């Protein structure tokens, strides 16, 4: 039987401990390596948006507290600083609807498009399709591609807002953190103190308006532990290895991601450093995961067919 880890109930204004990844909050659950768990998550709005209430209406009613809440911390037995926490994404159960919003003061084109007005659109989700109704009346169907937008461990010494990404993971908004893939995170605290939330039913690269189709969800996970040193989150799919790095400006995030990919090729696949560097210039791919959070996120990728 799969154990369910339930999300915390949120009050009128959420407490700080579900809006940060931190070493100070008591764990909500303890799990063993190899154990499969289901984790309930809130959407990025903290549950205040509904088909009957937009984000702006919730804000005007004073209902909006800390955004981007995570379910956690989850204590992983045996995890120690210097380990690698491996998170196998096994499945995501989506609800019947999700919401996307323009929030003035937030988004990649804030200041580039004049008179940005607050608005929320509710999209229905049926089977494997998101239905987006454009202003001209056409309903556009987008295949669902659910993933976990905010996922990470406690940093070494500080509490970091869940709106921010970093070497600990956090709000990376990386669509490759999806079922069928494995996420690897550096461990900084005993037990790892893992948290997740901010699931997206679908998202375009960059998440340019600041929101995707935001949903509350149930995520199935299995944890394991690895050994060795990694500096940033890594993702492995059946076909690719990927490094996920965050910084500003955007080119620094790209440099970090490519450097981490070089180091992975050297440590695990027997490449010489300079040879790996040169080869990535011929064969690597990259995506901009998001350009809206306090740090921007770039994913560098290499096909496994070059590493066999």
N, C-alpha and C positions, 0 to 999 in steps of 0.2 A: 504494500500500500504506500502510495506517495504522500509524503507529509506536506501539508499546506502551511506556509508562513503568511500570516495575514497582515495586511497593511494597518498602520495605526489609524485610529479615528482622529480626525482633525477638528479642532475647535474653530471658533470664529476667526482667530488669527493663529496660524500654526506656530508651534514651538520651534526654536532654532535647531533642535537636534535632528529633525528630519529634513532640514534645508542645508545641512552641511555634512561632509564626510570628515570625521574627526576621531581622535583617540579617547574621548572623554565620556561618550554616551554608553550606557550599559547595553549589551547586546539584546536584541529582541528574540534571538534564537541561536542555537549552536548546532552545527551540522558536521558530519564525518566525511572525509574524502570517500568518494564513490557513492555517496547517498544522493538520490534524486529528490529534489524538492520542487514544489510549486510555490511561487512567490506572487502575492497580489501587489499591484502597484497602482498608485494614483496617476492621473494625467498630469501634465506640466502645469496646469492651472490650479492644481490642488483640489479638484472636484467642484469648483464653483461655477463652471460653465455647463450649460445643459441646452437641449433644444429649445427650452423656454427662456433662457437667460444668457445674454452675451457676456463676454469678459468685461466690457465697458459698464454694463448694467450691474454686474457683480461689484465692480470697483466703486461705482456710485453709491451702492448700498453698504459699503465698508466691509465687504466679505473677503476681499483679496488680502491674504497674508503673504507668507514666504512662498515663493514659487518654486517649481521643479522639485517637489519632495521626493525623497527616496525611502524605500522600505529597508530598514536596517538600523544599526549594524548587525550583520550576521557573522558570528564567530565560527571560523573553520578550524576544527580540531587539528592540531599538529603544525599549523602554519607559523613560521618564525621569520623574523626579519632576515632578509637575504634570500628567502625562498621565492619561487614563482607560483602564484595562484593561477591555476588553469580552470577556466569556466567554460564548460561545454553547453552551448545553447541548444536545447532539445525541442523547444516548441513555444509558441506564443498564441494564446487564445484571445481573440479580439472581440470587442462588444459590437453592438449593432450600429453605432455611430461614433464619429470623432469630430473634432472641431479645429479650425485654423483661424488665426486672428492677425490683424494688423494692430500693433500696439504703438502709439506715438512715442517717439524717443528710442525705439528699438527696431533693429532690422538693418540689413546691409545697405539699403538705399535711403535710409533716414538722412535728410538734408540734400539728397540728390533728386528726390521727387517732392515737389512743393505740396503743401497743404495735405499732409498725410493724415487721413481721418481714421479714427478707431472703428473697427468693424470685426464681426465674427461670422464665419460661415460654418454651418453644421453639415457634414457629409455623411450620408448613409453608407453602411458597409454591409454588403450582402455576399456571402460566400467568399470568393477571392477578388472582389471588385469594390473599389471606392467610387462613389458617385458624387462628382463635383458639379454643382449647378452654376454655370457662368452667368454673369449679369445680363447677357443677351438672351438668356433663356435656355440655351442648349445644355443638356446634361452630358458630361464627359465622363467616361468610365476609365479608371486608372487601376491596373492590377495591383492588388495589395502586395507589399513587400515589407512585412513588419520587422522591426529591429528595436533594440534597447538604446535609447538616446543617451541616458546618463547611467553609468555603471563604473564602479571603481572601489578602491580600498581606502582606508584611512591613510593620510599623509603621515610622515614621521613625527612631526611635532605640533602641527597647527590644525585648526579647523578651517577647511576650505569650502566656500559656498558651492552648493550643487549646481549652480549656474555656470561654474567655471571648470574648464578641463585642465589637465596637467599630466605630469608623469605618473600620477596615481590613478589616472583614468578620468572619471568625472563626466562632464557634459560634452562628450566628444561628438555626439550626433553623427556617428559613423554608420552608414547603412550596411557595412560589412559585418557588424556585430549582430548577426541574424542567425536563426536556427540552421543547423548544419555546420556551423563554424565554431572554432574554439578561440576564446580570448585569453591571453596571458598577461598578467599584471604583476609588477614587482611588489613584494610584501615589505611593508615598513613597520608594522606592529604585530605583536603576537596575536594570532587568531585572524589576521588580515583585516577584520572589521569591514566587511564587504557590504555595499548597498547598491540598489538599482531602482530606476524609475524612468519616467519620461519616455514611455514607449510610443513609437510612431507607426501608424498603419502603412504609411508611405511618405517618402520625402525626396525632393529633388536635391541634387548636389548643391551645397552652399546654404541650403535652408534660408533663402535670401530675405524673406519677409520676417524671419525670426521664429516662425512656427511651421510645423509640418501638420499632418492630420494627427492631432494629439489625442491619445486614448488612454484610459485606464485598461489594464490587462492582467492576465495571469501568465507568468513566464516559468517554464520548466527548465531546470538547471541541474548539472552535475559537476561537482568540484573534484579536482585532484591537485596534487602538489608536485612541483618540479624543482630542480636545483640548478644553480647557475645564475649568472648576473645578467639582467636586462635593465636598460635605463628607461624604457618607455613601453606603453602597451603594444602588444603584438597580436595579430590575428592570423589564424591558419584556416584556410578553406580546403576542400578536397583538391583544388587546383592551384592555389596561390599561397605565398606567404606575404604578409603585409605588416607594415609598421605604422603606428598612429601617433603623431606628434603634434603638439600645440604650442603656438608662440605668436607674438606680433613683432614685426610685420609678417605678412603671409609667407614671404620668401624664407624667413627663418624657420617657420614650421616645416617647409619643404626640405630645407637643408638638414634639419634634425631627423626627419623621416628617412631621407636617403642615407644619412650617416648611420642610423640605427640598422637599416637594411644591409649596408656594407658589413657592419659588425656581426649581424646574424649569419650572413654568408660565410664569414671567416670562422666564427666559433662553431657552427653546426654543420657546415657543408664543405669545409676544407679549402675554401678559396683564399688566395693571397689578397691582402687588402687592396693594393693598387689594381690588381686584375679585376676584382669585384667592382671597384669604382668605375673602371673603364667599361665593364660589361653592362652595368646598369644604364650607362649612357646610350646603349644600343637597344636594350630589351625591357627596361622597366616601364611601368605605367603609374599614374598618380590620379587621385581625385581630391577635390576640395570637399571635405565633409561639411564644414560650416564656416561662415565668415560673419557671425553675428554675436558670438559669445565673447567674454572678456579676453580670451586668447583664441586665435583661429586654428583650425585643425586640418592637417593634410595627411592623406594615406598614400604611402608608397608601396607598390606591389611588384612582385616578380612571379612568373609562372613556374610551377614546380617542374615542368618538363626540362628546364635548364639546370635543374639541381640534382637530377637522378644520378 
